[in-house]
Amino acid sequence: MNPILWLLPGAICGAAEFFLTKVISGRVLQGKTPILLLVFKLVSYAAILLPVFFLLPRAGATWFGIGAGGGVLAAGLFFAVTTIVKEKR
């Protein structure tokens, strides 16, 4: 399997983790306690990242990690741009 194909699942996981972190931080800033969301975030990290890094060959895990980092960056940029566009209206 081409290791570059691991970029897409990594990017999807990275974007999902970004938005989950955004929801958690929003609830904390509202004064609510997001215990269940924090547990879900830790479980999702374990469910996704442990098998990837322990069961995949090193090249696949590296490309997955690069995709996850790119997914976090892309989701953050997308969110920032949409927020700026909404505020200018």
PyMOL commands that set and color helices and strands:
alter all, ss='L'
color gray80, all
select helices_A, chain A and resi 3-29+35-55+58-88
alter helices_A, ss='H'
color red, helices_A
deselect
rebuild
show_as cartoon
